[in-house]
Amino acid sequence: MMRFSVVSLARNALNFNRDWPRQWRSPAPKKQYDVIVIGGGGHGLATAYYLAKEHGITNVAVLEKGWLGGGNTGRNTTIIRSNYLWDEAAHLYEKSLQLYEGLSKDLNYNIMLSQRGVMNLAHTLQDVRDTKRRINANKLNGIDADWLDADEVKDFCPIINTSKDTRYPVLGASLQKRGGTARHDAIAWAYARAADTKGVDIIQNCEVTGINRDKGRVTGVETTKGTINAGKVAICVAGHSSVLADMAGLRLPIESHPLQAMVSEPIKPVLDTVVMSNAVHVYVSQSDKGELVLGAGIDAYHSYAQRGSFHVIEHQIGALLELFPIFSRLKLMRTWGGIVDTCPDACPIISKTPVQNLYLNGGWGTGGFKAIPASGLVYAHTIAKDEPHPLNAAFSIDRFTTGHLIDEHGAAGVAH
Ligand SMILES: Cc1cc2nc3c(=O)[nH]c(=O)nc-3n(C[C@H](O)[C@H](O)[C@H](O)COP(=O)(O)OP(=O)(O)OC[C@H]3O[C@@H](n4cnc5c(N)ncnc54)[C@H](O)[C@@H]3O)c2cc1C
């Protein structure tokens, strides 16, 4: 594996970039693996990497039905933050943000982390109270969080409309300065390259069509490339968790919804932070190419089609223009959708399952991109040790029977 460095970049530039090797192998599947990870998105690839790095388990395959990062990892709006309300969620997402901060170095891959700050706007008195409560909770957990009043919001982001004449005037905002964005494809590719280097087989165009069991324990999977046996099978398929779990006779408390995003035509740098508003329901950042990257909430109906309805887009653009009249003459360039699996408490499941040797990582809803590094780390721990890492102990599947839910609807309210 050629390392990325100033020297290798310069040498390859002189050779017109003809000598770069492939970033990962494309092996045929073996008959048997210690662990099969289903799903080649960020979570699956990170899990495989940490299985090898932290636990020395390298006889691992990642099976992906399409191409790496072609699911939600390559469709999301790349917002990263850790300002969740409850301790359990705050600790998990904060660990993730910390891992993101060192990831380019750890994986020797530029993930283009941009800590430009994330602002969550407050538009009503109740919003203000909830936001301040969350800021206090964040501070108690050692997470950076500041309250900005309307004038400070305007100072921090001059193009935002803070006039009192709008439908929902901006009364203030929380600001997490360490929040921001990272390059989504780079996360998938960086973990794939690093996992492959450690001996993990990454197998694309390999759909899992069945999960084989013998006397209540999982023994392997059926795929479009044949039967593959495994000591352990780890599901990591974002919007298809219920479909995969059903193959093992497991019913999940998960609903699958479309979530859309879109980009405008590129413009000169005008917005150097991430702005989110629960009340008018839009969030926006500007990509390095100059496009505005926009998102909002889920479509209300269930679907596995990777597209959503027009009225959601219309509502979202209305909200954008209310906050940023300056964008009124911009053209939209592309819209797309992904399928997100949502749990009743807006928190993920990272857990062993009642089926022996079957593990589940899913239910990230609209906000799992920011969690990829920590999710991979703790899921790998759960698979390797057959017990949860302290950071995911609260996110087990049995919380839906014990009632120990972690209600993060407030912090996860806008899709992000
Ligand atoms: C429009 C949109 C915007 C979002 N914005 C943000 C954001 O700003 N910040 C944030 O934190 N999160 C955001 N999210 C959520 C985030 O994208 C996801 O939570 C995260 O990417 C999930 O990663 P994953 O690896 O679990 O899933 P994916 O990247 O979807 O990977 C799962 C993979 O499993 C594969 N698969 C499915 N079925 C099978 C099968 N039978 N066999 C083999 N492979 C299979 C799929 O092809 C897919 O590649 C957004 C999501 C969407 C859709």
PDBQT file of the ligand as one rigid body, heavy atoms in Angstrom, charges set to zero:
ROOT
HETATM    1  C1  LIG A 501     -30.234  12.589   2.768  1.00  0.00    +0.000 C 
HETATM    2  C2  LIG A 501     -29.515  12.172   4.008  1.00  0.00    +0.000 A 
HETATM    3  C3  LIG A 501     -28.834  13.125   4.770  1.00  0.00    +0.000 A 
HETATM    4  C4  LIG A 501     -28.171  12.749   5.934  1.00  0.00    +0.000 A 
HETATM    5  N1  LIG A 501     -27.426  13.689   6.589  1.00  0.00    +0.000 NA
HETATM    6  C5  LIG A 501     -26.676  13.321   7.656  1.00  0.00    +0.000 A 
HETATM    7  C6  LIG A 501     -25.810  14.274   8.281  1.00  0.00    +0.000 A 
HETATM    8  O1  LIG A 501     -25.702  15.436   7.847  1.00  0.00    +0.000 OA
HETATM    9  N2  LIG A 501     -25.106  13.882   9.383  1.00  0.00    +0.000 N 
HETATM   10  C7  LIG A 501     -25.214  12.627   9.900  1.00  0.00    +0.000 A 
HETATM   11  O2  LIG A 501     -24.592  12.341  10.918  1.00  0.00    +0.000 OA
HETATM   12  N3  LIG A 501     -25.991  11.672   9.278  1.00  0.00    +0.000 NA
HETATM   13  C8  LIG A 501     -26.716  11.995   8.180  1.00  0.00    +0.000 A 
HETATM   14  N4  LIG A 501     -27.495  11.061   7.539  1.00  0.00    +0.000 N 
HETATM   15  C9  LIG A 501     -27.541   9.681   8.067  1.00  0.00    +0.000 C 
HETATM   16  C10 LIG A 501     -26.308   8.897   7.642  1.00  0.00    +0.000 C 
HETATM   17  O3  LIG A 501     -26.094   9.056   6.272  1.00  0.00    +0.000 OA
HETATM   18  C11 LIG A 501     -26.473   7.431   7.964  1.00  0.00    +0.000 C 
HETATM   19  O4  LIG A 501     -26.893   7.254   9.306  1.00  0.00    +0.000 OA
HETATM   20  C12 LIG A 501     -25.151   6.685   7.783  1.00  0.00    +0.000 C 
HETATM   21  O5  LIG A 501     -24.531   7.030   6.575  1.00  0.00    +0.000 OA
HETATM   22  C13 LIG A 501     -25.421   5.216   7.806  1.00  0.00    +0.000 C 
HETATM   23  O6  LIG A 501     -24.231   4.562   7.422  1.00  0.00    +0.000 OA
HETATM   24  P1  LIG A 501     -24.262   2.996   7.201  1.00  0.00    +0.000 P 
HETATM   25  O7  LIG A 501     -22.881   2.566   6.925  1.00  0.00    +0.000 OA
HETATM   26  O8  LIG A 501     -24.972   2.379   8.325  1.00  0.00    +0.000 OA
HETATM   27  O9  LIG A 501     -25.229   2.843   5.957  1.00  0.00    +0.000 OA
HETATM   28  P2  LIG A 501     -25.010   2.874   4.395  1.00  0.00    +0.000 P 
HETATM   29  O10 LIG A 501     -23.969   3.829   3.987  1.00  0.00    +0.000 OA
HETATM   30  O11 LIG A 501     -26.365   3.014   3.779  1.00  0.00    +0.000 OA
HETATM   31  O12 LIG A 501     -24.426   1.430   4.128  1.00  0.00    +0.000 OA
HETATM   32  C14 LIG A 501     -25.230   0.277   4.208  1.00  0.00    +0.000 C 
HETATM   33  C15 LIG A 501     -24.883  -0.576   3.015  1.00  0.00    +0.000 C 
HETATM   34  O13 LIG A 501     -25.546  -1.817   3.147  1.00  0.00    +0.000 OA
HETATM   35  C16 LIG A 501     -25.763  -2.285   1.834  1.00  0.00    +0.000 C 
HETATM   36  N5  LIG A 501     -26.755  -3.348   1.853  1.00  0.00    +0.000 N 
HETATM   37  C17 LIG A 501     -28.093  -3.237   2.087  1.00  0.00    +0.000 A 
HETATM   38  N6  LIG A 501     -28.675  -4.450   1.981  1.00  0.00    +0.000 NA
HETATM   39  C18 LIG A 501     -27.691  -5.341   1.693  1.00  0.00    +0.000 A 
HETATM   40  C19 LIG A 501     -27.665  -6.746   1.448  1.00  0.00    +0.000 A 
HETATM   41  N7  LIG A 501     -28.778  -7.479   1.469  1.00  0.00    +0.000 N 
HETATM   42  N8  LIG A 501     -26.471  -7.331   1.170  1.00  0.00    +0.000 NA
HETATM   43  C20 LIG A 501     -25.325  -6.599   1.116  1.00  0.00    +0.000 A 
HETATM   44  N9  LIG A 501     -25.303  -5.260   1.330  1.00  0.00    +0.000 NA
HETATM   45  C21 LIG A 501     -26.466  -4.647   1.617  1.00  0.00    +0.000 A 
HETATM   46  C22 LIG A 501     -26.210  -1.040   1.089  1.00  0.00    +0.000 C 
HETATM   47  O14 LIG A 501     -26.027  -1.183  -0.313  1.00  0.00    +0.000 OA
HETATM   48  C23 LIG A 501     -25.333   0.039   1.699  1.00  0.00    +0.000 C 
HETATM   49  O15 LIG A 501     -24.190   0.339   0.920  1.00  0.00    +0.000 OA
HETATM   50  C24 LIG A 501     -28.200  11.395   6.376  1.00  0.00    +0.000 A 
HETATM   51  C25 LIG A 501     -28.869  10.434   5.617  1.00  0.00    +0.000 A 
HETATM   52  C26 LIG A 501     -29.516  10.804   4.439  1.00  0.00    +0.000 A 
HETATM   53  C27 LIG A 501     -30.218   9.762   3.637  1.00  0.00    +0.000 C 
ENDROOT
TORSDOF 0
